[in-house]
Amino acid sequence: MSDPDLYPWMALRRVDDGGMARSAGAYFDRGRPTPGHLTEVFDQLIWAGFVAVAEGDALWELRRMSLTDTGKTRYAVLAEHLDPAHAVPPPEVGTTQTPIGRRSEPLPPAPGDRSGPT
């Protein structure tokens, strides 16, 4: 994918999932460093006000990250545009789509189809 919204969506998704923290300009997801291509994206999201960074831990200087209300809205818009989970799934093989849902009975075999039960 080369959509310009892909990296911001990935970064916002990580923050929304929880566990994101910042320390000395580096970003960590559940204690593991995030990929380098997201570093600039996180910086831009913080600067734009989509992501908030909490005060840090005095010992480790880890600062938890969270979505602001504006960030939640932006994430929802990007998710609708990019997240395949929001796409309508294709109908399953052997079922038909009805106005109120899928019919669970198998479709009748096509005329001349000998692959069914005998």
VOVEXNU-708418 format. One record per atom (N, C-alpha, C): x, y, z; residue number from 1; atom name; residue in one letter. Coordinates in steps of 0.02 Angstrom, whole numbers, plus 50000, padded with zeros to 5 digits. Layout:
N
<zavo px="X" py="Y" pz="Z" resi="NUM" name="CA" resn="A"/>
...
END
This chain:
118
<zavo px="50042" py="49940" pz="50000" resi="1" name="N" resn="M"/>
<zavo px="50000" py="50000" pz="50000" resi="1" name="CA" resn="M"/>
<zavo px="50044" py="50062" pz="50000" resi="1" name="C" resn="M"/>
<zavo px="50023" py="50110" pz="49963" resi="2" name="N" resn="S"/>
<zavo px="50061" py="50172" pz="49962" resi="2" name="CA" resn="S"/>
<zavo px="50017" py="50231" pz="49982" resi="2" name="C" resn="S"/>
<zavo px="49962" py="50218" pz="50014" resi="3" name="N" resn="D"/>
<zavo px="49917" py="50271" pz="50036" resi="3" name="CA" resn="D"/>
<zavo px="49953" py="50316" pz="50086" resi="3" name="C" resn="D"/>
<zavo px="49949" py="50383" pz="50077" resi="4" name="N" resn="P"/>
<zavo px="49984" py="50428" pz="50123" resi="4" name="CA" resn="P"/>
<zavo px="49957" py="50426" pz="50195" resi="4" name="C" resn="P"/>
<zavo px="49898" py="50398" pz="50204" resi="5" name="N" resn="D"/>
<zavo px="49869" py="50394" pz="50271" resi="5" name="CA" resn="D"/>
<zavo px="49887" py="50329" pz="50307" resi="5" name="C" resn="D"/>
<zavo px="49924" py="50284" pz="50273" resi="6" name="N" resn="L"/>
<zavo px="49938" py="50219" pz="50302" resi="6" name="CA" resn="L"/>
<zavo px="49981" py="50224" pz="50365" resi="6" name="C" resn="L"/>
<zavo px="50037" py="50260" pz="50364" resi="7" name="N" resn="Y"/>
<zavo px="50080" py="50264" pz="50422" resi="7" name="CA" resn="Y"/>
<zavo px="50046" py="50301" pz="50481" resi="7" name="C" resn="Y"/>
<zavo px="50011" py="50357" pz="50469" resi="8" name="N" resn="P"/>
<zavo px="49975" py="50387" pz="50525" resi="8" name="CA" resn="P"/>
<zavo px="49923" py="50339" pz="50555" resi="8" name="C" resn="P"/>
<zavo px="49889" py="50301" pz="50513" resi="9" name="N" resn="W"/>
<zavo px="49840" py="50252" pz="50538" resi="9" name="CA" resn="W"/>
<zavo px="49875" py="50199" pz="50581" resi="9" name="C" resn="W"/>
<zavo px="49933" py="50175" pz="50557" resi="10" name="N" resn="M"/>
<zavo px="49970" py="50124" pz="50595" resi="10" name="CA" resn="M"/>
<zavo px="49991" py="50151" pz="50663" resi="10" name="C" resn="M"/>
<zavo px="50016" py="50213" pz="50663" resi="11" name="N" resn="A"/>
<zavo px="50039" py="50243" pz="50726" resi="11" name="CA" resn="A"/>
<zavo px="49981" py="50255" pz="50774" resi="11" name="C" resn="A"/>
<zavo px="49926" py="50282" pz="50748" resi="12" name="N" resn="L"/>
<zavo px="49867" py="50294" pz="50791" resi="12" name="CA" resn="L"/>
<zavo px="49839" py="50228" pz="50817" resi="12" name="C" resn="L"/>
<zavo px="49841" py="50176" pz="50777" resi="13" name="N" resn="R"/>
<zavo px="49816" py="50111" pz="50799" resi="13" name="CA" resn="R"/>
<zavo px="49858" py="50084" pz="50857" resi="13" name="C" resn="R"/>
<zavo px="49924" py="50092" pz="50852" resi="14" name="N" resn="R"/>
<zavo px="49968" py="50070" pz="50906" resi="14" name="CA" resn="R"/>
<zavo px="49954" py="50108" pz="50971" resi="14" name="C" resn="R"/>
<zavo px="49943" py="50174" pz="50965" resi="15" name="N" resn="V"/>
<zavo px="49929" py="50214" pz="51025" resi="15" name="CA" resn="V"/>
<zavo px="49861" py="50194" pz="51053" resi="15" name="C" resn="V"/>
<zavo px="49811" py="50184" pz="51010" resi="16" name="N" resn="D"/>
<zavo px="49745" py="50164" pz="51032" resi="16" name="CA" resn="D"/>
<zavo px="49744" py="50097" pz="51067" resi="16" name="C" resn="D"/>
<zavo px="49787" py="50051" pz="51045" resi="17" name="N" resn="D"/>
<zavo px="49791" py="49985" pz="51076" resi="17" name="CA" resn="D"/>
<zavo px="49821" py="49987" pz="51146" resi="17" name="C" resn="D"/>
<zavo px="49854" py="50043" pz="51163" resi="18" name="N" resn="G"/>
<zavo px="49885" py="50049" pz="51229" resi="18" name="CA" resn="G"/>
<zavo px="49955" py="50022" pz="51230" resi="18" name="C" resn="G"/>
<zavo px="49993" py="50039" pz="51281" resi="19" name="N" resn="G"/>
<zavo px="50060" py="50013" pz="51288" resi="19" name="CA" resn="G"/>
<zavo px="50114" py="50054" pz="51254" resi="19" name="C" resn="G"/>
<zavo px="50095" py="50109" pz="51221" resi="20" name="N" resn="M"/>
<zavo px="50145" py="50151" pz="51188" resi="20" name="CA" resn="M"/>
<zavo px="50176" py="50199" pz="51238" resi="20" name="C" resn="M"/>
<zavo px="50242" py="50209" pz="51232" resi="21" name="N" resn="A"/>
<zavo px="50278" py="50255" pz="51276" resi="21" name="CA" resn="A"/>
<zavo px="50334" py="50288" pz="51236" resi="21" name="C" resn="A"/>
<zavo px="50356" py="50345" pz="51262" resi="22" name="N" resn="R"/>
<zavo px="50410" py="50382" pz="51230" resi="22" name="CA" resn="R"/>
<zavo px="50465" py="50393" pz="51283" resi="22" name="C" resn="R"/>
<zavo px="50527" py="50387" pz="51261" resi="23" name="N" resn="S"/>
<zavo px="50584" py="50399" pz="51305" resi="23" name="CA" resn="S"/>
<zavo px="50641" py="50426" pz="51263" resi="23" name="C" resn="S"/>
<zavo px="50662" py="50487" pz="51279" resi="24" name="N" resn="A"/>
<zavo px="50720" py="50518" pz="51245" resi="24" name="CA" resn="A"/>
<zavo px="50713" py="50517" pz="51169" resi="24" name="C" resn="A"/>
<zavo px="50654" py="50530" pz="51143" resi="25" name="N" resn="G"/>
<zavo px="50643" py="50533" pz="51071" resi="25" name="CA" resn="G"/>
<zavo px="50633" py="50466" pz="51037" resi="25" name="C" resn="G"/>
<zavo px="50636" py="50411" pz="51075" resi="26" name="N" resn="A"/>
<zavo px="50623" py="50345" pz="51048" resi="26" name="CA" resn="A"/>
<zavo px="50553" py="50323" pz="51070" resi="26" name="C" resn="A"/>
<zavo px="50522" py="50281" pz="51030" resi="27" name="N" resn="Y"/>
<zavo px="50454" py="50258" pz="51044" resi="27" name="CA" resn="Y"/>
<zavo px="50454" py="50183" pz="51056" resi="27" name="C" resn="Y"/>
<zavo px="50415" py="50162" pz="51106" resi="28" name="N" resn="F"/>
<zavo px="50412" py="50092" pz="51125" resi="28" name="CA" resn="F"/>
<zavo px="50340" py="50068" pz="51128" resi="28" name="C" resn="F"/>
<zavo px="50328" py="50008" pz="51101" resi="29" name="N" resn="D"/>
<zavo px="50262" py="49977" pz="51103" resi="29" name="CA" resn="D"/>
<zavo px="50269" py="49916" pz="51149" resi="29" name="C" resn="D"/>
<zavo px="50240" py="49921" pz="51208" resi="30" name="N" resn="R"/>
<zavo px="50244" py="49869" pz="51259" resi="30" name="CA" resn="R"/>
<zavo px="50317" py="49850" pz="51274" resi="30" name="C" resn="R"/>
<zavo px="50359" py="49901" pz="51278" resi="31" name="N" resn="G"/>
<zavo px="50429" py="49892" pz="51295" resi="31" name="CA" resn="G"/>
<zavo px="50476" py="49877" pz="51238" resi="31" name="C" resn="G"/>
<zavo px="50449" py="49867" pz="51178" resi="32" name="N" resn="R"/>
<zavo px="50491" py="49851" pz="51120" resi="32" name="CA" resn="R"/>
<zavo px="50495" py="49913" pz="51075" resi="32" name="C" resn="R"/>
<zavo px="50553" py="49928" pz="51048" resi="33" name="N" resn="P"/>
<zavo px="50559" py="49985" pz="51003" resi="33" name="CA" resn="P"/>
<zavo px="50513" py="49978" pz="50942" resi="33" name="C" resn="P"/>
<zavo px="50483" py="50033" pz="50922" resi="34" name="N" resn="T"/>
<zavo px="50440" py="50032" pz="50862" resi="34" name="CA" resn="T"/>
<zavo px="50484" py="50039" pz="50800" resi="34" name="C" resn="T"/>
<zavo px="50459" py="50019" pz="50742" resi="35" name="N" resn="P"/>
<zavo px="50498" py="50026" pz="50681" resi="35" name="CA" resn="P"/>
<zavo px="50517" py="50099" pz="50668" resi="35" name="C" resn="P"/>
<zavo px="50576" py="50109" pz="50640" resi="36" name="N" resn="G"/>
<zavo px="50602" py="50176" pz="50628" resi="36" name="CA" resn="G"/>
<zavo px="50559" py="50219" pz="50583" resi="36" name="C" resn="G"/>
<zavo px="50523" py="50188" pz="50536" resi="37" name="N" resn="H"/>
<zavo px="50482" py="50228" pz="50490" resi="37" name="CA" resn="H"/>
<zavo px="50423" py="50262" pz="50526" resi="37" name="C" resn="H"/>
<zavo px="50408" py="50241" pz="50587" resi="38" name="N" resn="L"/>
<zavo px="50353" py="50273" pz="50624" resi="38" name="CA" resn="L"/>
<zavo px="50375" py="50329" pz="50671" resi="38" name="C" resn="L"/>
<zavo px="50440" py="50336" pz="50682" resi="39" name="N" resn="T"/>
<zavo px="50465" py="50387" pz="50728" resi="39" name="CA" resn="T"/>
<zavo px="50443" py="50457" pz="50708" resi="39" name="C" resn="T"/>
<zavo px="50454" py="50476" pz="50646" resi="40" name="N" resn="E"/>
<zavo px="50433" py="50542" pz="50622" resi="40" name="CA" resn="E"/>
<zavo px="50358" py="50549" pz="50624" resi="40" name="C" resn="E"/>
<zavo px="50322" py="50496" pz="50610" resi="41" name="N" resn="V"/>
<zavo px="50249" py="50498" pz="50611" resi="41" name="CA" resn="V"/>
<zavo px="50224" py="50512" pz="50682" resi="41" name="C" resn="V"/>
<zavo px="50253" py="50478" pz="50732" resi="42" name="N" resn="F"/>
<zavo px="50234" py="50491" pz="50802" resi="42" name="CA" resn="F"/>
<zavo px="50248" py="50564" pz="50820" resi="42" name="C" resn="F"/>
<zavo px="50307" py="50589" pz="50799" resi="43" name="N" resn="D"/>
<zavo px="50324" py="50659" pz="50813" resi="43" name="CA" resn="D"/>
<zavo px="50272" py="50706" pz="50783" resi="43" name="C" resn="D"/>
<zavo px="50251" py="50693" pz="50722" resi="44" name="N" resn="Q"/>
<zavo px="50201" py="50736" pz="50688" resi="44" name="CA" resn="Q"/>
<zavo px="50133" py="50731" pz="50723" resi="44" name="C" resn="Q"/>
<zavo px="50113" py="50672" pz="50743" resi="45" name="N" resn="L"/>
<zavo px="50048" py="50663" pz="50777" resi="45" name="CA" resn="L"/>
<zavo px="50047" py="50699" pz="50844" resi="45" name="C" resn="L"/>
<zavo px="50103" py="50698" pz="50880" resi="46" name="N" resn="I"/>
<zavo px="50107" py="50734" pz="50944" resi="46" name="CA" resn="I"/>
<zavo px="50104" py="50809" pz="50931" resi="46" name="C" resn="I"/>
<zavo px="50143" py="50832" pz="50882" resi="47" name="N" resn="W"/>
<zavo px="50144" py="50904" pz="50866" resi="47" name="CA" resn="W"/>
<zavo px="50075" py="50929" pz="50844" resi="47" name="C" resn="W"/>
<zavo px="50038" py="50887" pz="50806" resi="48" name="N" resn="A"/>
<zavo px="49972" py="50906" pz="50781" resi="48" name="CA" resn="A"/>
<zavo px="49917" py="50901" pz="50834" resi="48" name="C" resn="A"/>
<zavo px="49933" py="50872" pz="50892" resi="49" name="N" resn="G"/>
<zavo px="49884" py="50866" pz="50945" resi="49" name="CA" resn="G"/>
<zavo px="49840" py="50805" pz="50942" resi="49" name="C" resn="G"/>
<zavo px="49858" py="50755" pz="50901" resi="50" name="N" resn="F"/>
<zavo px="49819" py="50693" pz="50897" resi="50" name="CA" resn="F"/>
<zavo px="49839" py="50644" pz="50952" resi="50" name="C" resn="F"/>
<zavo px="49901" py="50651" pz="50977" resi="51" name="N" resn="V"/>
<zavo px="49927" py="50606" pz="51029" resi="51" name="CA" resn="V"/>
<zavo px="49953" py="50648" pz="51086" resi="51" name="C" resn="V"/>
<zavo px="49935" py="50628" pz="51148" resi="52" name="N" resn="A"/>
<zavo px="49960" py="50662" pz="51208" resi="52" name="CA" resn="A"/>
<zavo px="50014" py="50618" pz="51240" resi="52" name="C" resn="A"/>
<zavo px="50064" py="50651" pz="51268" resi="53" name="N" resn="V"/>
<zavo px="50118" py="50616" pz="51303" resi="53" name="CA" resn="V"/>
<zavo px="50115" py="50636" pz="51376" resi="53" name="C" resn="V"/>
<zavo px="50108" py="50587" pz="51420" resi="54" name="N" resn="A"/>
<zavo px="50102" py="50600" pz="51492" resi="54" name="CA" resn="A"/>
<zavo px="50170" py="50618" pz="51522" resi="54" name="C" resn="A"/>
<zavo px="50168" py="50642" pz="51583" resi="55" name="N" resn="E"/>
<zavo px="50231" py="50655" pz="51619" resi="55" name="CA" resn="E"/>
<zavo px="50267" py="50589" pz="51629" resi="55" name="C" resn="E"/>
<zavo px="50333" py="50591" pz="51630" resi="56" name="N" resn="G"/>
<zavo px="50372" py="50530" pz="51630" resi="56" name="CA" resn="G"/>
<zavo px="50387" py="50502" pz="51698" resi="56" name="C" resn="G"/>
<zavo px="50408" py="50440" pz="51697" resi="57" name="N" resn="D"/>
<zavo px="50432" py="50404" pz="51756" resi="57" name="CA" resn="D"/>
<zavo px="50501" py="50433" pz="51771" resi="57" name="C" resn="D"/>
<zavo px="50512" py="50453" pz="51833" resi="58" name="N" resn="A"/>
<zavo px="50576" py="50486" pz="51851" resi="58" name="CA" resn="A"/>
<zavo px="50636" py="50441" pz="51840" resi="58" name="C" resn="A"/>
<zavo px="50629" py="50377" pz="51850" resi="59" name="N" resn="L"/>
<zavo px="50686" py="50331" pz="51843" resi="59" name="CA" resn="L"/>
<zavo px="50702" py="50315" pz="51770" resi="59" name="C" resn="L"/>
<zavo px="50652" py="50294" pz="51732" resi="60" name="N" resn="W"/>
<zavo px="50662" py="50271" pz="51664" resi="60" name="CA" resn="W"/>
<zavo px="50644" py="50323" pz="51612" resi="60" name="C" resn="W"/>
<zavo px="50613" py="50377" pz="51632" resi="61" name="N" resn="E"/>
<zavo px="50591" py="50430" pz="51587" resi="61" name="CA" resn="E"/>
<zavo px="50543" py="50404" pz="51534" resi="61" name="C" resn="E"/>
<zavo px="50507" py="50351" pz="51549" resi="62" name="N" resn="L"/>
<zavo px="50456" py="50327" pz="51503" resi="62" name="CA" resn="L"/>
<zavo px="50393" py="50370" pz="51510" resi="62" name="C" resn="L"/>
<zavo px="50368" py="50392" pz="51455" resi="63" name="N" resn="R"/>
<zavo px="50309" py="50435" pz="51455" resi="63" name="CA" resn="R"/>
<zavo px="50254" py="50401" pz="51414" resi="63" name="C" resn="R"/>
<zavo px="50200" py="50383" pz="51448" resi="64" name="N" resn="R"/>
<zavo px="50144" py="50349" pz="51414" resi="64" name="CA" resn="R"/>
<zavo px="50111" py="50395" pz="51363" resi="64" name="C" resn="R"/>
<zavo px="50087" py="50364" pz="51309" resi="65" name="N" resn="M"/>
<zavo px="50055" py="50401" pz="51255" resi="65" name="CA" resn="M"/>
<zavo px="49982" py="50380" pz="51252" resi="65" name="C" resn="M"/>
<zavo px="49938" py="50428" pz="51235" resi="66" name="N" resn="S"/>
<zavo px="49867" py="50413" pz="51227" resi="66" name="CA" resn="S"/>
<zavo px="49838" py="50458" pz="51172" resi="66" name="C" resn="S"/>
<zavo px="49783" py="50437" pz="51145" resi="67" name="N" resn="L"/>
<zavo px="49748" py="50477" pz="51094" resi="67" name="CA" resn="L"/>
<zavo px="49710" py="50533" pz="51127" resi="67" name="C" resn="L"/>
<zavo px="49712" py="50592" pz="51098" resi="68" name="N" resn="T"/>
<zavo px="49669" py="50647" pz="51119" resi="68" name="CA" resn="T"/>
<zavo px="49601" py="50636" pz="51087" resi="68" name="C" resn="T"/>
<zavo px="49552" py="50677" pz="51104" resi="69" name="N" resn="D"/>
<zavo px="49486" py="50671" pz="51072" resi="69" name="CA" resn="D"/>
<zavo px="49493" py="50682" pz="50996" resi="69" name="C" resn="D"/>
<zavo px="49534" py="50730" pz="50977" resi="70" name="N" resn="T"/>
<zavo px="49546" py="50742" pz="50906" resi="70" name="CA" resn="T"/>
<zavo px="49580" py="50682" pz="50874" resi="70" name="C" resn="T"/>
<zavo px="49626" py="50651" pz="50909" resi="71" name="N" resn="G"/>
<zavo px="49660" py="50591" pz="50884" resi="71" name="CA" resn="G"/>
<zavo px="49613" py="50533" pz="50876" resi="71" name="C" resn="G"/>
<zavo px="49566" py="50525" pz="50923" resi="72" name="N" resn="K"/>
<zavo px="49516" py="50471" pz="50917" resi="72" name="CA" resn="K"/>
<zavo px="49473" py="50481" pz="50856" resi="72" name="C" resn="K"/>
<zavo px="49453" py="50543" pz="50843" resi="73" name="N" resn="T"/>
<zavo px="49413" py="50558" pz="50784" resi="73" name="CA" resn="T"/>
<zavo px="49452" py="50543" pz="50720" resi="73" name="C" resn="T"/>
<zavo px="49515" py="50566" pz="50718" resi="74" name="N" resn="R"/>
<zavo px="49557" py="50555" pz="50659" resi="74" name="CA" resn="R"/>
<zavo px="49568" py="50480" pz="50648" resi="74" name="C" resn="R"/>
<zavo px="49580" py="50443" pz="50701" resi="75" name="N" resn="Y"/>
<zavo px="49589" py="50371" pz="50696" resi="75" name="CA" resn="Y"/>
<zavo px="49527" py="50338" pz="50668" resi="75" name="C" resn="Y"/>
<zavo px="49468" py="50358" pz="50691" resi="76" name="N" resn="A"/>
<zavo px="49406" py="50329" pz="50667" resi="76" name="CA" resn="A"/>
<zavo px="49397" py="50342" pz="50592" resi="76" name="C" resn="A"/>
<zavo px="49414" py="50402" pz="50570" resi="77" name="N" resn="V"/>
<zavo px="49408" py="50419" pz="50499" resi="77" name="CA" resn="V"/>
<zavo px="49456" py="50377" pz="50458" resi="77" name="C" resn="V"/>
<zavo px="49519" py="50372" pz="50481" resi="78" name="N" resn="L"/>
<zavo px="49569" py="50333" pz="50444" resi="78" name="CA" resn="L"/>
<zavo px="49551" py="50259" pz="50445" resi="78" name="C" resn="L"/>
<zavo px="49526" py="50234" pz="50502" resi="79" name="N" resn="A"/>
<zavo px="49508" py="50163" pz="50506" resi="79" name="CA" resn="A"/>
<zavo px="49453" py="50146" pz="50458" resi="79" name="C" resn="A"/>
<zavo px="49405" py="50190" pz="50452" resi="80" name="N" resn="E"/>
<zavo px="49350" py="50179" pz="50405" resi="80" name="CA" resn="E"/>
<zavo px="49376" py="50176" pz="50334" resi="80" name="C" resn="E"/>
<zavo px="49426" py="50217" pz="50320" resi="81" name="N" resn="H"/>
<zavo px="49455" py="50220" pz="50253" resi="81" name="CA" resn="H"/>
<zavo px="49503" py="50162" pz="50239" resi="81" name="C" resn="H"/>
<zavo px="49543" py="50142" pz="50288" resi="82" name="N" resn="L"/>
<zavo px="49598" py="50094" pz="50277" resi="82" name="CA" resn="L"/>
<zavo px="49590" py="50026" pz="50307" resi="82" name="C" resn="L"/>
<zavo px="49553" py="50020" pz="50363" resi="83" name="N" resn="D"/>
<zavo px="49551" py="49957" pz="50400" resi="83" name="CA" resn="D"/>
<zavo px="49508" py="49906" pz="50364" resi="83" name="C" resn="D"/>
<zavo px="49538" py="49850" pz="50343" resi="84" name="N" resn="P"/>
<zavo px="49499" py="49800" pz="50308" resi="84" name="CA" resn="P"/>
<zavo px="49444" py="49769" pz="50351" resi="84" name="C" resn="P"/>
<zavo px="49449" py="49774" pz="50417" resi="85" name="N" resn="A"/>
<zavo px="49397" py="49747" pz="50461" resi="85" name="CA" resn="A"/>
<zavo px="49331" py="49783" pz="50452" resi="85" name="C" resn="A"/>
<zavo px="49334" py="49845" pz="50428" resi="86" name="N" resn="H"/>
<zavo px="49273" py="49883" pz="50417" resi="86" name="CA" resn="H"/>
<zavo px="49241" py="49869" pz="50349" resi="86" name="C" resn="H"/>
<zavo px="49276" py="49832" pz="50307" resi="87" name="N" resn="A"/>
<zavo px="49249" py="49816" pz="50241" resi="87" name="CA" resn="A"/>
<zavo px="49197" py="49760" pz="50248" resi="87" name="C" resn="A"/>
<zavo px="49149" py="49760" pz="50203" resi="88" name="N" resn="V"/>
<zavo px="49098" py="49708" pz="50204" resi="88" name="CA" resn="V"/>
<zavo px="49130" py="49644" pz="50179" resi="88" name="C" resn="V"/>
<zavo px="49128" py="49590" pz="50219" resi="89" name="N" resn="P"/>
<zavo px="49160" py="49528" pz="50197" resi="89" name="CA" resn="P"/>
<zavo px="49122" py="49497" pz="50138" resi="89" name="C" resn="P"/>
<zavo px="49158" py="49463" pz="50094" resi="90" name="N" resn="P"/>
<zavo px="49123" py="49429" pz="50039" resi="90" name="CA" resn="P"/>
<zavo px="49081" py="49372" pz="50066" resi="90" name="C" resn="P"/>
<zavo px="49027" py="49355" pz="50031" resi="91" name="N" resn="P"/>
<zavo px="48986" py="49299" pz="50055" resi="91" name="CA" resn="P"/>
<zavo px="49026" py="49234" pz="50053" resi="91" name="C" resn="P"/>
<zavo px="49009" py="49190" pz="50099" resi="92" name="N" resn="E"/>
<zavo px="49043" py="49125" pz="50103" resi="92" name="CA" resn="E"/>
<zavo px="49023" py="49082" pz="50044" resi="92" name="C" resn="E"/>
<zavo px="49067" py="49038" pz="50024" resi="93" name="N" resn="V"/>
<zavo px="49051" py="48992" pz="49970" resi="93" name="CA" resn="V"/>
<zavo px="48995" py="48946" pz="49993" resi="93" name="C" resn="V"/>
<zavo px="48946" py="48938" pz="49950" resi="94" name="N" resn="G"/>
<zavo px="48891" py="48892" pz="49966" resi="94" name="CA" resn="G"/>
<zavo px="48835" py="48923" pz="50006" resi="94" name="C" resn="G"/>
<zavo px="48836" py="48988" pz="50017" resi="95" name="N" resn="T"/>
<zavo px="48781" py="49021" pz="50051" resi="95" name="CA" resn="T"/>
<zavo px="48757" py="49079" pz="50008" resi="95" name="C" resn="T"/>
<zavo px="48699" py="49103" pz="50024" resi="96" name="N" resn="T"/>
<zavo px="48672" py="49161" pz="49988" resi="96" name="CA" resn="T"/>
<zavo px="48663" py="49218" pz="50036" resi="96" name="C" resn="T"/>
<zavo px="48668" py="49278" pz="50011" resi="97" name="N" resn="Q"/>
<zavo px="48658" py="49338" pz="50051" resi="97" name="CA" resn="Q"/>
<zavo px="48584" py="49356" pz="50048" resi="97" name="C" resn="Q"/>
<zavo px="48553" py="49366" pz="50106" resi="98" name="N" resn="T"/>
<zavo px="48484" py="49387" pz="50109" resi="98" name="CA" resn="T"/>
<zavo px="48481" py="49456" pz="50142" resi="98" name="C" resn="T"/>
<zavo px="48425" py="49492" pz="50137" resi="99" name="N" resn="P"/>
<zavo px="48422" py="49558" pz="50168" resi="99" name="CA" resn="P"/>
<zavo px="48435" py="49558" pz="50243" resi="99" name="C" resn="P"/>
<zavo px="48422" py="49502" pz="50277" resi="100" name="N" resn="I"/>
<zavo px="48433" py="49502" pz="50349" resi="100" name="CA" resn="I"/>
<zavo px="48492" py="49459" pz="50371" resi="100" name="C" resn="I"/>
<zavo px="48532" py="49437" pz="50325" resi="101" name="N" resn="G"/>
<zavo px="48591" py="49398" pz="50344" resi="101" name="CA" resn="G"/>
<zavo px="48603" py="49341" pz="50296" resi="101" name="C" resn="G"/>
<zavo px="48648" py="49298" pz="50315" resi="102" name="N" resn="R"/>
<zavo px="48665" py="49241" pz="50272" resi="102" name="CA" resn="R"/>
<zavo px="48619" py="49182" pz="50286" resi="102" name="C" resn="R"/>
<zavo px="48603" py="49147" pz="50234" resi="103" name="N" resn="R"/>
<zavo px="48564" py="49086" pz="50240" resi="103" name="CA" resn="R"/>
<zavo px="48613" py="49029" pz="50249" resi="103" name="C" resn="R"/>
<zavo px="48601" py="48987" pz="50298" resi="104" name="N" resn="S"/>
<zavo px="48650" py="48935" pz="50314" resi="104" name="CA" resn="S"/>
<zavo px="48642" py="48872" pz="50273" resi="104" name="C" resn="S"/>
<zavo px="48586" py="48863" pz="50238" resi="105" name="N" resn="E"/>
<zavo px="48579" py="48803" pz="50198" resi="105" name="CA" resn="E"/>
<zavo px="48624" py="48808" pz="50137" resi="105" name="C" resn="E"/>
<zavo px="48652" py="48752" pz="50116" resi="106" name="N" resn="P"/>
<zavo px="48693" py="48753" pz="50056" resi="106" name="CA" resn="P"/>
<zavo px="48652" py="48767" pz="49994" resi="106" name="C" resn="P"/>
<zavo px="48683" py="48796" pz="49945" resi="107" name="N" resn="L"/>
<zavo px="48649" py="48809" pz="49881" resi="107" name="CA" resn="L"/>
<zavo px="48639" py="48743" pz="49845" resi="107" name="C" resn="L"/>
<zavo px="48586" py="48738" pz="49806" resi="108" name="N" resn="P"/>
<zavo px="48577" py="48677" pz="49768" resi="108" name="CA" resn="P"/>
<zavo px="48632" py="48671" pz="49715" resi="108" name="C" resn="P"/>
<zavo px="48651" py="48610" pz="49696" resi="109" name="N" resn="P"/>
<zavo px="48704" py="48602" pz="49647" resi="109" name="CA" resn="P"/>
<zavo px="48681" py="48630" pz="49579" resi="109" name="C" resn="P"/>
<zavo px="48729" py="48653" pz="49542" resi="110" name="N" resn="A"/>
<zavo px="48714" py="48679" pz="49475" resi="110" name="CA" resn="A"/>
<zavo px="48695" py="48621" pz="49429" resi="110" name="C" resn="A"/>
<zavo px="48653" py="48634" pz="49380" resi="111" name="N" resn="P"/>
<zavo px="48633" py="48579" pz="49334" resi="111" name="CA" resn="P"/>
<zavo px="48694" py="48548" pz="49303" resi="111" name="C" resn="P"/>
<zavo px="48697" py="48483" pz="49304" resi="112" name="N" resn="G"/>
<zavo px="48752" py="48446" pz="49274" resi="112" name="CA" resn="G"/>
<zavo px="48813" py="48439" pz="49320" resi="112" name="C" resn="G"/>
<zavo px="48808" py="48467" pz="49381" resi="113" name="N" resn="D"/>
<zavo px="48865" py="48464" pz="49428" resi="113" name="CA" resn="D"/>
<zavo px="48864" py="48395" pz="49461" resi="113" name="C" resn="D"/>
<zavo px="48918" py="48357" pz="49454" resi="114" name="N" resn="R"/>
<zavo px="48921" py="48289" pz="49481" resi="114" name="CA" resn="R"/>
<zavo px="48967" py="48287" pz="49542" resi="114" name="C" resn="R"/>
<zavo px="48988" py="48346" pz="49568" resi="115" name="N" resn="S"/>
<zavo px="49034" py="48346" pz="49625" resi="115" name="CA" resn="S"/>
<zavo px="48999" py="48339" pz="49692" resi="115" name="C" resn="S"/>
<zavo px="48933" py="48343" pz="49693" resi="116" name="N" resn="G"/>
<zavo px="48896" py="48338" pz="49755" resi="116" name="CA" resn="G"/>
<zavo px="48887" py="48267" pz="49778" resi="116" name="C" resn="G"/>
<zavo px="48848" py="48258" pz="49833" resi="117" name="N" resn="P"/>
<zavo px="48836" py="48189" pz="49858" resi="117" name="CA" resn="P"/>
<zavo px="48798" py="48147" pz="49809" resi="117" name="C" resn="P"/>
<zavo px="48810" py="48083" pz="49809" resi="118" name="N" resn="T"/>
<zavo px="48776" py="48038" pz="49762" resi="118" name="CA" resn="T"/>
<zavo px="48724" py="47998" pz="49796" resi="118" name="C" resn="T"/>
END
